[in-house]
Amino acid sequence: MPRFSCDTAIPHDRPSAAAGRLVAAAEPYGLTFTREGETLVASGAFGRLALTVGADALHLRAEADDRGLLERLRASVGEQLVGLLGEDVAIVWTGDVETGPLFADFREIRVAAVRDLTPRLRRVTFRGRDLGRFATADNLHVRLYLPPARLETPSWPRPGPDGRPLWPEPDRRPAVRYYTLRRIDAEAGQLDIDFVLHADGGPGTSFAMEVRPGDLCGMSGPCGLGIRPAPWYLLAGDETALPAIARILEELPADAHGTALIEVEDAADELPLRAPAGVSVHWLHRRGAGSPGRLVEAVRALTLPSGPAALFAWVACEFDDLALLRDHLRGRGIDRDRLLTVAYWRRMPPDAPSDRRISA
């Protein structure tokens, strides 16, 4: 049984519709709900979230094995509820809701070294303390909190009474981006994160372009699920997923079989990857490709093993491409629990503000 839990009831004149919207909003991010009697339940390494529809309220119960996970689950639910139901939604949690000056899973980390892996991929090595919770293959990603440039003493978010973060003033507020922990040595207090240098800029790219040893940023997590054991693996993604795919390949058992498809701009973005002998790695060059891109075409052209537990598919890429790939793979009969799909960024119109991407 989880050690920590909390509950809330959200008044609503159509609670069933509210529950449906919450479930649908979670789907693109790899959070899948299943029905257990009258309750919709999503569970995983993050904990357990249960939705029950009442006569005039949506009841939610969050459970987790540690306080940091519970805080983050509560914060994510709060953000989703406000986004779906409006700022006036009343969220009052009861149970394990003690809050400290910072989130329990938050760490300050400091830049130790910077080097370029390709023309569009830069590795930043960080040092920090108490990193043991991040050294797990179950969760590959972290949230990075990137302070405004040259801010000597950063300010960090802290838990609010409704579970959502209380943020510093705008001129001190860090930008939050999700990234893969490419490598972590908790005992040495060191970790690597690879940054894709997007042409359209934004906080993540700006940080990676300007960062220098000694700079401070924040980190929380871990988050973002890894893979499950399977006879055969499909790993598919674009360059934002390259760090995650590289790490997954390194952590697969030596006798693993499967295919990895990685879409990048051109040959200059390819990296030497360490993979089991039974896993083939294919680089797809995007330059000159139409829409949908090379990745969608390549996955559609694959001959996949058949059977309910014959494979596990891990896919991460642009939002619209991901929707096409998810529909295709489900149409091939792959069960939900054998498929993990995550949108790392979304292609925006030319007149949209720059950097709407979520890098991993």
KAPE-V550892 format. One record per backbone hydrogen bond with DSSP energy under -1.0 kcal/mol. CO is the residue of the C=O (numbers start at 1). NH is the residue of the N-H. Records with the same first field share a line. If there is no record, write none. Layout:
CO=NH  NH
This chain:
4=64
5=96
6=62
7=94
8=60
10=58
14=18
15=19
16=20
17=21
18=22
19=23
20=24
21=25
22=26
23=27
26=29  31
27=30
28=343
34=41
36=39
39=36
40=51
41=34
42=49
44=47
47=44
48=63
49=42
50=61
51=40
52=59
56=12
57=54
58=10
59=52
60=8
61=50
62=6
63=48
64=4
66=70
67=71
68=72
69=73
70=74
71=75
72=76
73=77
74=78
75=79
76=80
77=81
78=82
79=83
80=84
81=85
82=86
86=89
94=7
95=97
103=106
107=219
109=217
110=127
111=214
113=125
115=123
118=121
120=197
121=117  118
122=195
123=115
124=193
125=112  113
126=191
127=110
131=134
132=135
134=136
138=226
140=181
141=223
142=179
143=220
144=177
145=218
146=175
148=151
158=166
160=163
164=160
166=158
169=172
175=146
177=144
179=142
180=182
183=192
185=189  190
189=128
190=185
191=126
192=182  183
193=124
195=122
196=198
198=201
202=206
203=207
204=208
205=209
206=210
207=211
212=215
215=111
217=109
218=145
219=107
220=143
223=141
224=140
232=312
233=259
234=314
235=261
236=316
237=263
238=241
241=245
242=246
243=247
244=248
245=249
246=250
247=251
253=256
257=233
258=280
259=235
260=282
261=237
262=284
264=286
265=287
266=269
267=270
276=279
278=258
280=260
282=262
284=264
286=289
293=297
294=298
295=299
296=300
297=301
299=302
307=310
312=234
313=340
314=236
315=342
317=344
318=322
319=323
320=324
321=325
322=326
323=327
324=328
325=329
326=330
327=331
329=334
330=333
335=338
336=339
338=313
340=315
342=317
345=319
349=352
360=180
